[in-house]
């Protein structure tokens, strides 16, 4: 079962209303799923009708449909949305537990449920979706679910704010099953070609075959392709670990991707090829080839050989479909008790043990009111940097796990979507941008002259032959340096990034033969700590097993950072592993 990938996506909210009414093909799927659930008042449902304080459930959709015109401000002559979407916070660390929740002792428990899921990104949505028969309660800090797999739709064009695609699943696997269940197989377009490379303003479709490069580079390109093919077909490192003979993967994890690639190629890697590999690593990991483990690096790089599944708007398509099923569960909840199953704008601040093998989950609603729920099981589907602050006295309750959490580091990145009053005539999924070929190879260089390194066309999944009069470009700007997250917060961060981006957008549009006058709006999305660094040794030394180990068979961990790997597939696979165990205990 091959695992894999993230770095950016969106969804298909245009189907949401139809699905929730039971209309259309997916409406039939939803109706079938509902039929297998419990009725109101059975296991997992609340008794009485406590106020949840959450946002109305319709507003928690991962997919946001934009009006044709939204407020803009001019930066370097181009129209920008005046602020970021994505992460919305005053700081990047989880705030301390509000004192009013515990100032008079333990807050009163107002609900008893079987399962609380903390976090509504892909991991939380997947866990709740797989446990839907047990009526879970999902609590999401942001207004909208989806996490880094949120999306937007403009003029009928869905596009990504984060996660972009998944690797083609192996036949007969759980991944193939859930993709099919969510209707992705009916909407997908498979990208099975090498991504084009932009070099000095020219787009090269056959860069890895030698197009547009000095002949002296050809031997290195040939050897590189041989190594990638070998890793894909002969020595592919599955993550999550497959069990059995995986010592070789642990050994691979102790080297950096740079070290391993140089050893396998048996030659000094020319700077231009090194820059192309670095661009991929920055885009996928927000970290360099000399910072990530070879096991993690090959898990991504070699997987590209299997082809990429791209759904309209990226992975928000998946998020939206799971959200629709979970939102429909509120149909069985009395109107005064809604929203119940999805609670948006609510921040979990404390999880602590109670007598009789229960956990108390305390959250603060958008109005600042505190609520406490007693649960049999809690799925922590939020990043470990938040989980270590939310789980009460984790350092005393489970010091080994606390130490494992402390080993993880995270990186930030920006997404920009360029809304165009013109078609993109070139048919492509993504293009890696090498500029003049002198690509940043160190943290210092990335901080001082890093730029967008990956340009996607959100029109890739449009029906064959349909160009249309509007289009959207999605741009990925990783911040592969430790100070990156703070540049999104301090000083004139937004203005600085917008100014630097405007110059790049003009250059990209020139490549695509699109006038800058066609730009309707540029929308920047910030993700402050969404990328766990896949550092060497975290798998080999057992840290990842410790990160994902359940606590007391009551607290479960499902998140991409379980394996320090920014891969959607890992979210789904760990969700399957642990929700099966939870279901068996209920």
C-alpha positions, -999 to 999 in steps of 0.1 A, spaced: 0 0 0 18 31 -12 15 63 9 18 98 -2 14 134 -5 1 169 2 12 205 -5 -19 221 -15 -57 216 -25 -94 227 -25 -128 212 -29 -161 212 -48 -186 230 -26 -209 235 -56 -222 200 -49 -228 206 -12 -264 218 -12 -274 191 -36 -257 164 -16 -273 175 17 -307 174 1 -300 139 -12 -300 149 -49 -277 137 -76 -252 108 -76 -234 118 -45 -267 125 -27 -275 88 -33 -241 79 -17 -249 101 13 -284 86 17 -269 51 17 -244 62 43 -271 77 65 -290 44 64 -262 27 82 -261 52 111 -279 52 145 -311 71 150 -313 100 174 -310 89 210 -289 59 203 -252 54 211 -231 86 207 -261 110 207 -267 136 234 -295 135 259 -312 168 264 -303 198 244 -272 217 256 -261 248 237 -230 241 217 -222 278 209 -208 268 175 -211 285 142 -241 274 120 -230 242 103 -234 255 67 -206 281 73 -181 253 82 -179 240 47 -143 234 34 -153 250 1 -161 288 -1 -180 301 -31 -168 336 -39 -188 364 -54 -176 377 -88 -161 408 -72 -145 412 -38 -126 441 -22 -91 447 -36 -61 469 -30 -34 477 -56 1 465 -50 27 473 -77 -2 479 -100 -19 445 -95 -52 440 -75 -48 420 -43 -72 408 -17 -63 431 12 -53 403 37 -45 366 40 -69 337 40 -59 305 57 -45 306 92 -62 334 112 -46 340 145 -27 366 166 2 341 172 14 308 161 15 291 194 -17 278 211 -29 303 237 -29 292 273 -62 278 286 -85 307 293 -86 311 330 -124 315 332 -129 279 322 -113 266 354 -113 296 377 -140 280 399 -127 245 395 -137 219 369 -163 232 345 -197 214 346 -200 186 320 -230 193 298 -228 163 274 -219 126 272 -207 113 239 -187 83 226 -162 102 205 -148 137 202 -125 146 173 -103 176 179 -95 193 146 -114 194 114 -86 192 88 -83 161 65 -72 140 94 -102 149 116 -127 148 88 -114 113 78 -115 100 114 -151 114 119 -162 101 85 -149 66 93 -166 66 127 -198 82 114 -220 52 126 -209 62 162 -221 98 158 -188 116 166 -186 153 176 -159 172 156 -146 204 170 -127 228 147 -109 259 159 -113 277 125 -146 289 111 -143 264 82 -133 228 82 -107 213 59 -75 227 74 -49 230 46 -73 213 23 -97 242 22 -107 256 -12 -126 283 -30 -147 285 -61 -147 316 -84 -169 318 -115 -174 281 -112 -137 273 -110 -127 254 -79 -91 260 -68 -68 250 -40 -57 268 -8 -35 240 3 -33 203 -5 -32 196 -42 -33 160 -52 -29 123 -42 -8 96 -57 -27 71 -79 -38 44 -54 -29 7 -58 -59 -15 -68 -77 -32 -39 -63 -9 -12 -81 11 14 -71 43 -4 -87 32 -36 -118 22 -17 -122 55 1 -114 76 -30 -141 57 -49 -165 61 -20 -160 98 -20 -165 100 -58 -130 111 -66 -126 83 -92 -154 99 -112 -140 134 -111 -102 127 -113 -78 135 -141 -45 116 -138 -13 135 -144 13 109 -154 39 131 -170 70 147 -157 62 182 -145 76 209 -169 105 230 -158 107 267 -163 143 279 -170 151 315 -179 116 322 -189 112 292 -212 89 262 -203 106 229 -210 83 199 -211 112 175 -215 138 189 -191 146 155 -176 151 141 -211 176 168 -219 154 195 -235 169 229 -234 199 220 -213 236 218 -220 246 183 -234 271 180 -205 241 175 -182 227 145 -201 246 117 -183 235 130 -149 199 133 -160 200 98 -174 214 84 -142 189 104 -121 160 89 -140 174 54 -135 177 59 -98 141 73 -95 127 44 -115 146 19 -93 133 35 -61 97 35 -74 97 -1 -87 123 -20 -67 129 -3 -34 99 19 -26 99 29 11 63 26 23 53 51 51 35 42 73 59 13 78 44 -18 63 56 -41 92 77 -72 88 111 -65 71 113 -27 74 147 -24 89 160 -12 55 135 17 56 147 26 91 183 25 78 174 47 48 157 71 72 191 78 89 205 94 58 195 127 41 179 125 7 209 145 -6 234 119 8 215 90 -5 209 104 -40 246 113 -44 256 78 -33 232 61 -57 241 83 -86 278 78 -79 287 113 -92 287 149 -83 252 162 -90 253 192 -114 239 224 -99 210 226 -123 197 191 -115 203 198 -78 182 229 -81 154 209 -97 154 184 -69 156 212 -44 126 229 -60 106 197 -55 117 193 -19 108 229 -11 74 226 -27 66 193 -10 83 195 23 92 232 29 126 219 36 158 212 16 171 179 3 198 181 29 173 184 57 148 156 50 154 119 55 160 97 24 131 75 34 107 104 34 122 120 3 119 88 -18 84 82 -4 75 114 -23 98 116 -52 95 80 -64 57 80 -59 54 105 -86 62 77 -110 28 62 -102 9 93 -115 -10 119 -96 -48 120 -91 -60 155 -94 -97 163 -86 -113 197 -93 -99 221 -68 -74 196 -54 -79 178 -21 -106 201 -9 -128 180 -31 -121 151 -7 -126 173 24 -159 187 10 -173 152 3 -165 140 39 -178 172 54 -211 168 35 -217 133 50 -209 146 85 -230 177 81 -259 155 70 -258 137 104 -274 168 119 -306 160 100 -313 135 128 -307 161 155 -337 183 166 -334 218 152 -328 235 186 -299 212 193 -280 221 161 -252 224 153 -241 192 170 -218 170 150 -196 197 135 -187 227 158 -168 254 139 -151 283 155 -146 264 187 -112 260 203 -104 229 224 -83 241 253 -81 211 276 -83 173 276 -80 155 309 -89 122 324 -121 115 344 -132 85 365 -146 54 348 -122 56 318 -135 88 304 -119 120 292 -132 156 296 -129 178 266 -132 215 273 -136 240 245 -143 277 241 -170 288 216 -168 320 194 -185 340 221 -159 330 247 -181 306 266 -167 274 280 -182 240 274 -172 206 287 -179 172 272 -174 138 287 -162 113 261 -152 76 259 -126 84 231 -108 115 219 -91 117 185 -64 143 185 -64 153 148 -45 186 154 -8 191 151 14 179 180 25 214 188 -11 221 198 -18 186 213 10 189 237 -6 221 251 -42 208 251 -36 175 268 -36 184 305 -2 178 322 10 157 293 46 159 306 35 141 338 9 119 323 30 106 295 66 120 296 79 98 268 52 111 244 58 146 255 95 143 246 86 129 212 62 158 206 91 182 214 113 167 187 90 179 159 97 211 140 74 228 115 77 251 85 54 276 69 44 284 34 22 308 13 -3 299 -14 -14 326 -39 -43 322 -63 -44 345 -93 -79 350 -106 -78 358 -143 -103 374 -167 -87 354 -195 -81 317 -204 -49 297 -198 -45 280 -232 -16 258 -222 -27 225 -208 -6 216 -177 -9 206 -141 22 222 -126 54 238 -136 85 240 -114 102 274 -116 140 274 -117 144 310 -129 179 316 -141 190 282 -128 207 296 -97 182 281 -73 184 287 -35 201 257 -19 204 268 18 181 282 44 199 316 42 195 317 4 158 307 7 151 334 32 167 362 12 159 353 -24 133 325 -22 103 328 -44 73 308 -58 87 275 -69 56 257 -82 29 270 -105 -4 250 -109 -32 255 -134 -66 250 -116 -80 244 -151 -62 211 -154 -94 192 -145 -117 211 -168 -137 191 -194 -117 183 -225 -119 211 -251 -134 236 -227 -111 266 -223 -136 292 -209 -131 329 -205 -117 329 -170 -90 308 -152 -71 305 -120 -33 300 -113 -23 285 -80 12 294 -68 32 277 -40 57 297 -21 74 276 6 92 293 34 120 267 41 137 285 69 130 284 106 120 321 108 95 317 80 63 315 102 71 348 119 75 366 86 38 360 81 30 378 113 54 406 121 59 441 107 47 446 71 48 409 63 17 409 40 28 440 21 63 427 16 51 394 3 25 410 -20 51 434 -35 75 405 -42 47 384 -55 35 410 -80 68 410 -98 67 372 -101 31 371 -113 39 394 -142 68 371 -152 46 340 -150 18 355 -170 43 365 -197 54 329 -199 18 318 -205 11 346 -229 -16 361 -206 -18 399 -202 -13 413 -167 -44 434 -173 -64 401 -171 -56 398 -133 -89 402 -115 -75 396 -80 -45 379 -63 -55 361 -30 -27 351 -6 -32 322 19 -9 317 48 -2 284 66 20 292 96 30 257 108 14 232 85 45 213 73 63 190 98 99 186 89 107 150 78 140 151 96 164 121 94 161 96 122 125 103 134 113 70 120 145 51 127 147 60 164 111 51 171 99 88 175 71 84 150 58 52 167 58 72 199 40 102 183 11 80 171 9 56 201 -26 59 217 -28 69 254 -48 46 277 -69 33 248 -88 66 251 -67 93 234 -58 86 197 -35 105 174 -44 110 137 -25 137 119 1 140 91 28 147 116 24 112 131 51 103 106 66 138 103 55 136 67 32 161 49 12 135 31 -26 133 28 -24 95 24 -8 92 58 -37 111 74 -61 86 58 -41 55 66 -36 63 103 -73 74 105 -82 39 92 -59 21 117 -71 39 148 -108 43 140 -109 5 135 -95 1 170 -119 27 184 -149 10 168 -139 -24 182 -139 -9 217 -173 7 215 
